[in-house]
């Protein structure tokens, strides 16, 4: 069996986004090809990862902007790839990968087509333009989808009611390496010194791109309202808002407490050096960073959004009611800063709740879906 995994961007290395699918497919003896834009990849590291997993990668010029001109080229490249190779299953991911992947799969009569929605771009409370643009596209393409995988409960309910895929499945994310994040050991003092944080500080940590959707600005503003010099905020990630976030920290008078440390490979160690994980995002599907923080045993201050609520609903973890409520962020952060006991208790509860998102659990679910697709593909061949 040959499986084509379509996603817009490769990432710097093979990561958790695609790892469970790779493991599931290789466990079933599939040939696995990943079609993605590799422009931002660590070329040597990516090639090494592909050899380790026994997969191949095809570069496709995907543009994350739905109206980007490069997507016309991407369509031609993807269509050519499918026409030259006899793929049995196409597993599409991300909005652009999902659209172009399913169109090309339909044109090339691929026997089984999966679309994994990592958070529909229309959700309760989403801007009207999202509903007008994304909803009709997804509804139309669901007719060409054999299995539609959703990763949070809101999307699952909507897909079951309004989409036309032959099957709708709920798979809670792509899985995390639970053992890695739960058992990592680190010299907290040394790690803090490395990133410029005092040993006795309360360390708030966020992991994510420096983009508007991640809403790091609200936490920076909350530091000014909190007015606690011992609280430091570390953001691990890169993105176009670096300069504006730096300027905001300066104008808010908290520049000595805000640390933008860029892309990091040592996230598990950063979790162990932190006291509180902060996730102020405006919109997510099922955020992996929150799962990883839970597995590491951290308490979490987060926005009450789809996906994040799914993760924290059974862990007695405090939620922020509104992603833009700076005062509520400051209040929740202050309560955790004031009590070592509360941070430890909530962190332990989070770690217990995170066990069900282990990669091994997700791999089992993906294998079951792939097996059904095998039967469908074999029927079409006959």
QUIWOUR-V502280 format. One record per residue. N is the residue number from 1. RES is the residue in three letters. OMEGA is omega as a letter, one per 30 degrees, with the letter a starting at -180 (none if undefined). D_FIRST is the distance of its C-alpha to the first C-alpha in Angstrom with 1 decimal. Layout:
[[N/RES/OMEGA/D_FIRST] [N/RES/OMEGA/D_FIRST]]
This chain:
[[1/UNK/l/0.0] [2/UNK/a/3.8] [3/UNK/l/6.6] [4/UNK/l/10.1] [5/UNK/a/12.9] [6/UNK/l/16.2] [7/UNK/a/19.6] [8/UNK/a/23.0] [9/UNK/a/24.2] [10/UNK/a/22.8] [11/UNK/a/25.8] [12/UNK/l/27.5] [13/UNK/l/25.0] [14/UNK/a/21.7] [15/UNK/a/23.2] [16/UNK/a/23.1] [17/UNK/a/21.9] [18/UNK/a/18.3] [19/UNK/a/18.4] [20/UNK/l/17.5] [21/UNK/l/14.3] [22/UNK/a/13.4] [23/UNK/l/14.5] [24/UNK/a/12.8] [25/UNK/a/9.3] [26/UNK/l/10.2] [27/UNK/l/11.8] [28/UNK/l/8.8] [29/UNK/a/7.4] [30/UNK/l/5.0] [31/UNK/a/6.3] [32/UNK/l/8.8] [33/UNK/l/11.3] [34/UNK/l/14.4] [35/UNK/a/16.7] [36/UNK/l/20.2] [37/UNK/a/23.8] [38/UNK/a/24.6] [39/UNK/a/28.3] [40/UNK/a/29.4] [41/UNK/l/27.2] [42/UNK/a/28.8] [43/UNK/a/27.3] [44/UNK/a/27.9] [45/UNK/a/26.9] [46/UNK/l/23.7] [47/UNK/l/22.7] [48/UNK/l/23.6] [49/UNK/a/21.5] [50/UNK/l/18.4] [51/UNK/a/19.1] [52/UNK/a/19.8] [53/UNK/a/16.5] [54/UNK/a/14.4] [55/UNK/l/13.3] [56/UNK/a/14.5] [57/UNK/l/16.6] [58/UNK/l/17.7] [59/UNK/l/21.2] [60/UNK/a/22.0] [61/UNK/l/25.7] [62/UNK/l/25.5] [63/UNK/a/28.9] [64/UNK/l/29.5] [65/UNK/a/32.3] [66/UNK/a/31.0] [67/UNK/a/33.6] [68/UNK/a/33.0] [69/UNK/a/33.2] [70/UNK/a/30.4] [71/UNK/l/27.9] [72/UNK/l/28.6] [73/UNK/l/27.4] [74/UNK/l/24.4] [75/UNK/a/23.5] [76/UNK/l/23.9] [77/UNK/a/21.8] [78/UNK/l/18.9] [79/UNK/l/19.1] [80/UNK/l/19.2] [81/UNK/a/16.1] [82/UNK/a/14.1] [83/UNK/a/16.0] [84/UNK/a/15.3] [85/UNK/a/11.6] [86/UNK/l/9.2] [87/UNK/l/7.4] [88/UNK/a/6.0] [89/UNK/l/7.9] [90/UNK/a/11.0] [91/UNK/a/13.0] [92/UNK/l/16.5] [93/UNK/a/19.5] [94/UNK/a/23.2] [95/UNK/a/25.3] [96/UNK/l/24.8] [97/UNK/l/21.1] [98/UNK/l/20.9] [99/UNK/a/23.1] [100/UNK/l/21.8] [101/UNK/a/18.1] [102/UNK/l/18.7] [103/UNK/a/21.0] [104/UNK/l/18.7] [105/UNK/l/15.7] [106/UNK/a/18.3] [107/UNK/a/19.6] [108/UNK/l/16.3] [109/UNK/l/15.4] [110/UNK/a/12.1] [111/UNK/a/11.1] [112/UNK/a/11.2] [113/UNK/l/13.5] [114/UNK/l/14.8] [115/UNK/l/18.1] [116/UNK/a/19.6] [117/UNK/a/23.3] [118/UNK/a/24.9] [119/UNK/l/28.3] [120/UNK/l/29.2] [121/UNK/l/31.8] [122/UNK/a/34.0] [123/UNK/l/35.5] [124/UNK/a/38.8] [125/UNK/l/41.4] [126/UNK/l/39.2] [127/UNK/a/41.1] [128/UNK/a/41.6] [129/UNK/l/39.9] [130/UNK/l/36.7] [131/UNK/a/36.8] [132/UNK/a/37.9] [133/UNK/a/35.1] [134/UNK/a/32.0] [135/UNK/a/32.4] [136/UNK/l/32.4] [137/UNK/a/29.4] [138/UNK/a/27.3] [139/UNK/l/28.6] [140/UNK/a/27.8] [141/UNK/l/24.2] [142/UNK/l/23.6] [143/UNK/a/23.7] [144/UNK/a/20.4] [145/UNK/l/18.8] [146/UNK/l/16.9] [147/UNK/l/17.3] [148/UNK/a/20.1] [149/UNK/l/20.5] [150/UNK/a/24.1] [151/UNK/l/25.5] [152/UNK/a/29.1] [153/UNK/l/31.2] [154/UNK/l/32.9] [155/UNK/a/29.8] [156/UNK/a/28.3] [157/UNK/a/31.5] [158/UNK/a/31.7] [159/UNK/l/28.1] [160/UNK/a/28.6] [161/UNK/a/31.9] [162/UNK/a/31.4] [163/UNK/a/27.8] [164/UNK/l/25.9] [165/UNK/l/22.3] [166/UNK/l/21.1] [167/UNK/l/20.8] [168/UNK/a/22.6] [169/UNK/l/21.9] [170/UNK/l/24.1] [171/UNK/a/22.6] [172/UNK/l/25.5] [173/UNK/a/24.3] [174/UNK/l/21.8] [175/UNK/l/23.7] [176/UNK/l/26.2] [177/UNK/a/26.9] [178/UNK/a/29.7] [179/UNK/a/31.1] [180/UNK/a/31.4] [181/UNK/l/33.5] [182/UNK/a/35.4] [183/UNK/l/36.4] [184/UNK/l/37.0] [185/UNK/a/40.6] [186/UNK/l/42.7] [187/UNK/a/46.3] [188/UNK/a/47.0] [189/UNK/a/50.2] [190/UNK/a/48.7] [191/UNK/l/45.7] [192/UNK/l/48.1] [193/UNK/a/50.4] [194/UNK/a/47.5] [195/UNK/l/46.9] [196/UNK/a/50.6] [197/UNK/l/51.0] [198/UNK/a/54.1] [199/UNK/a/53.5] [200/UNK/a/55.3] [201/UNK/l/53.6] [202/UNK/a/51.6] [203/UNK/l/48.3] [204/UNK/a/46.2] [205/UNK/l/42.7] [206/UNK/l/40.3] [207/UNK/l/36.9] [208/UNK/l/35.5] [209/UNK/l/35.9] [210/UNK/a/39.5] [211/UNK/a/39.0] [212/UNK/a/40.9] [213/UNK/a/38.4] [214/UNK/l/38.7] [215/UNK/l/42.4] [216/UNK/a/43.7] [217/UNK/a/47.0] [218/UNK/l/47.9] [219/UNK/l/47.8] [220/UNK/l/49.9] [221/UNK/a/52.5] [222/UNK/l/52.5] [223/UNK/l/53.6] [224/UNK/l/56.6] [225/UNK/a/57.5] [226/UNK/l/56.9] [227/UNK/l/59.3] [228/UNK/a/58.2] [229/UNK/a/58.3] [230/UNK/l/56.6] [231/UNK/l/53.4] [232/UNK/a/51.0] [233/UNK/a/47.8] [234/UNK/l/45.0] [235/UNK/l/42.1] [236/UNK/a/39.1] [237/UNK/l/37.3] [238/UNK/l/37.8] [239/UNK/a/38.4] [240/UNK/a/40.9] [241/UNK/a/43.4] [242/UNK/a/44.4] [243/UNK/a/47.8] [244/UNK/l/48.6] [245/UNK/l/47.8] [246/UNK/l/50.0] [247/UNK/l/52.7] [248/UNK/l/52.4] [249/UNK/l/52.9] [250/UNK/a/56.0] [251/UNK/l/57.5] [252/UNK/l/56.9] [253/UNK/a/58.6] [254/UNK/a/55.7] [255/UNK/l/54.6] [256/UNK/a/55.3] [257/UNK/a/53.1] [258/UNK/a/50.0] [259/UNK/l/47.6] [260/UNK/a/44.7] [261/UNK/l/42.9] [262/UNK/l/39.9] [263/UNK/a/36.2] [264/UNK/l/36.0] [265/UNK/a/33.7] [266/UNK/a/35.9] [267/UNK/a/35.4] [268/UNK/l/35.4] [269/UNK/l/38.7] [270/UNK/l/40.1] [271/UNK/a/39.4] [272/UNK/l/41.4] [273/UNK/a/44.2] [274/UNK/l/44.5] [275/UNK/a/46.5] [276/UNK/l/45.0] [277/UNK/a/41.8] [278/UNK/a/42.4] [279/UNK/a/39.9] [280/UNK/a/41.8] [281/UNK/l/39.0] [282/UNK/a/39.6] [283/UNK/l/36.1] [284/UNK/l/32.8] [285/UNK/l/29.7] [286/UNK/a/29.5] [287/UNK/a/31.0] [288/UNK/a/29.4] [289/UNK/l/32.7] [290/UNK/l/34.5] [291/UNK/a/32.0] [292/UNK/l/32.5] [293/UNK/l/36.3] [294/UNK/a/36.3] [295/UNK/l/34.5] [296/UNK/l/37.1] [297/UNK/l/39.8] [298/UNK/l/41.4] [299/UNK/a/43.3] [300/UNK/l/42.2] [301/UNK/a/44.2] [302/UNK/l/41.9] [303/UNK/a/42.1] [304/UNK/a/41.5] [305/UNK/l/38.5] [306/UNK/l/35.4] [307/UNK/l/32.9] [308/UNK/l/35.6] [309/UNK/l/37.5] [310/UNK/a/34.4] [311/UNK/a/34.2] [312/UNK/a/38.0] [313/UNK/a/39.1] [314/UNK/a/39.3] [315/UNK/a/40.7] [316/UNK/a/44.2] [317/UNK/l/43.6] [318/UNK/l/46.0] [319/UNK/l/44.6] [320/UNK/a/46.1] [321/UNK/a/46.8] [322/UNK/a/46.5] [323/UNK/l/44.6] [324/UNK/a/47.8] [325/UNK/a/50.3] [326/UNK/a/51.6] [327/UNK/l/54.3] [328/UNK/l/51.9] [329/UNK/a/49.7] [330/UNK/a/53.0] [331/UNK/a/54.0] [332/UNK/l/50.8] [333/UNK/a/50.7] [334/UNK/a/54.3] [335/UNK/l/53.9] [336/UNK/l/51.2] [337/UNK/a/53.3] [338/UNK/a/56.2] [339/UNK/l/54.7] [340/UNK/a/52.9] [341/UNK/a/52.6] [342/UNK/l/50.8] [343/UNK/a/48.3] [344/UNK/a/47.5] [345/UNK/a/47.3] [346/UNK/l/45.1] [347/UNK/l/42.8] [348/UNK/l/42.5] [349/UNK/l/41.6] [350/UNK/a/39.0] [351/UNK/l/37.4] [352/UNK/a/37.2] [353/UNK/a/35.7] [354/UNK/a/33.0] [355/UNK/a/31.5] [356/UNK/l/29.2] [357/UNK/l/27.4] [358/UNK/l/26.2] [359/UNK/a/22.8] [360/UNK/l/21.9] [361/UNK/a/22.8] [362/UNK/l/20.7] [363/UNK/l/17.6] [364/UNK/l/18.1] [365/UNK/l/18.3] [366/UNK/l/15.2] [367/UNK/l/13.2] [368/UNK/l/14.9] [369/UNK/a/14.0] [370/UNK/l/10.3] [371/UNK/l/10.6] [372/UNK/l/12.6] [373/UNK/l/10.3] [374/UNK/a/7.7] [375/UNK/l/10.9] [376/UNK/l/11.9] [377/UNK/a/9.1] [378/UNK/l/9.7] [379/UNK/a/13.3] [380/UNK/l/13.3] [381/UNK/l/11.9] [382/UNK/none/14.7]]
